[in-house]
Amino acid sequence: MSESAEAPTAKEPTARASWKLQFGILCGMLLMALVGMGVSQASDQGAWGYWLVVVLTYAALGLWRSTRKARQSGQPIRKMISRELGHWSVLLAFLGILVLLERQEIIARQSSSDFALMLLAFSCCLAGIHFDWLLLIMGVVLTVMLVAMATLTQYSIVLWVVMIGVTTTAAAFFYFKSRRGGADVS
């Protein structure tokens, strides 16, 4: 009887540590998105280098989480890795085309920055649907940030309040989803 009472206690710190790690990843991704929005607005040259780092970071985190989840559930890892790498490679190819269109002056810099953010948001939503729900949260947050940035350009303080509100809401959603799902946040 004492063994069964101790078993949940042994799992509890692992689930709690996992939740903290997942929450830290979400906060880091949200912070990167907020910084990217600021860099995009402040820079006359655009923020292509920064957004490239964001895409690669999001892809690496998504791949790490998916690989970890596949190992835990005993699923084949190679197929999942190739699918996810294909997903993020397509995004990089489309961003490359967007840079080309901007450099050829077919698309204005501000418009290309907005399109790049929209492509990232869309890719995160799809990755969230197919690979990892945490990326779905990021896709929705990035979409709301893009809409806020596009519609509230005259009201920069309101824009930042909206973005911080969206970020807080995403963090709260994550908190309640992870608490409800217990250890199933990986």
N, C-alpha and C positions, 0 to 999 in steps of 0.2 A: 504494500500500500504506500509506503514511503517512497518507493521507486517511481510510481506513477505521479506522485505529488511533485517529485523533483524534476521530472521530464519537461513539463511546460516551462519551469523556471530556467532550465538550461537553454531552451530555444529562445526565450524572451530577449536576452541581451543581444543575440544575433539578429533577430528581427528589428530590434530597436537601433542597432548599429547600422543595419541595412537601410532603414528608414532615414536615418540621419545622413548617410552617404547619398541617397537618392535626392533628398531635400537639398543638400549642398550642391549636387550637380545641377538641379533645376535653378537654384539661385545664381550659380555661376553662369549658366546659359542665359538667364534673364538679364544679368548684369552686362554680359557681352552684347546683348541686343540693345540695351539702353545706351551703352557707350557707342555702339555703331550708329545709332540714330543721331546722337550728338555729333559724332565725327562727320557723318553725311551732311548734316545741316551746316556745320561750321566750315567745311573745306570747299574751296573753289575747284579743286582738282577731283573731287569725288573721294570715295573711301574704298576703292576697289581692293587695295591690299588688305585693309582691315576685314572686309567682308569675305575675302578669300580665306583668311585665317579662321573666321567664324564658321564658314562652311566646312572646312577641314576639321575643326574642333567638334562641331555638331556631328559630323560623319563618324569621327573616331569614337566619340562618346556613345553614339547609337550602335556602332559596331561592337564596342566593348560590352554594352548592356545586352545586346542580342546574343552575342557569343556566350556570355555568362548564363543567360536564360536557357539557351539551347543545351549547354552542358548540364545544367541542373535538371532539365527535363529529359535528358538522354536523346535529344534530336540530333540529326546529322548537322555538323557545323559548316562543312565546306560549301554546301548548297546555299545555306543562309548567308554566308560571307559573300559569295559571288553575287547573289541577288542584291544584297545591300550595297556592295561596292558598285554594281551596275547602276543602282538608283542614284547614288551620289555622283557618279561619273557623268551621268546624263545632265544633272544640274550644273556641274562644272562646264560641260560642253555648251549648254545654253548661256551660261554667264559669259563664256568666251565669245560667243556670237554677239552678245549684247555689247561687250567691250569693243568689238570690231565695228559694230554699227555706230557706236558713239564716236570712235576715232575717225570714222569716215564722215562724221557729222550728219548722219542720217537721222539720228536720235539725239536730242539735247541731253546734256549731262544730268540735269535734274530728273528728267524723265527716265533716263537709263538707271539712275539710282533707285527710283521708285519701282521700276520693273524688276530690278535685281532683288530688291527686298520682297516683292510679290512672289518671284520665283522661289526664293528661299522659304517663304511662308508656305507656299503650295507644296514644296518638296517636304518640308517638315510635317505638314498635315498628312501627306501620303505615307511618309515613313512611320508616322504615328498609327495610321490605320493598319499598315502591313507588318510593321516590325516592333514598335515600342510606343506605348501610349504616352510616355513622357514627351516625345517629339510632337505628338498631336497638340498637347498643351502649348508647346513652343510655337507651333504653326498658327494656332488661334491667337496667341499673344502678338506675334509678329504681324498678323493681319490687322488686328485692332490698332496696333501702333502705326501701321501704314495708313490706314483710313484716318486716324487722328492727325497724323502728320500732314496728309493731303488736304484735310478739311479745316484744320485749325492753324494754318501757317501764320496768320496774323496775330494769333494769341499764343505766343510761345509758352507763357507761364501756364495757361490752361492745358496746352499740349503735354507738358511735363507732368502736370497733376493727373491727367488722364492716363499717361503711360505708367506712372507709379501706381495708380489705382488698379490698372490692368495687371501689373506685375504682382501686386499684393493679392488680388483676386486669384491669380493663377497659383500662387503659393498656398493660399487657403484651400483651393480646390485639391491641390496635391496632398495637403495635410489630411483633409477629410477622406479622400480616396484611400490614402495609405493606411489610415487608422481603421477604416471600415474593412479593408482587404487584409489587414494584418501584415504578414510577411510577404504577401504577393505584390510587392511594389518593385521587384527587380525586373 
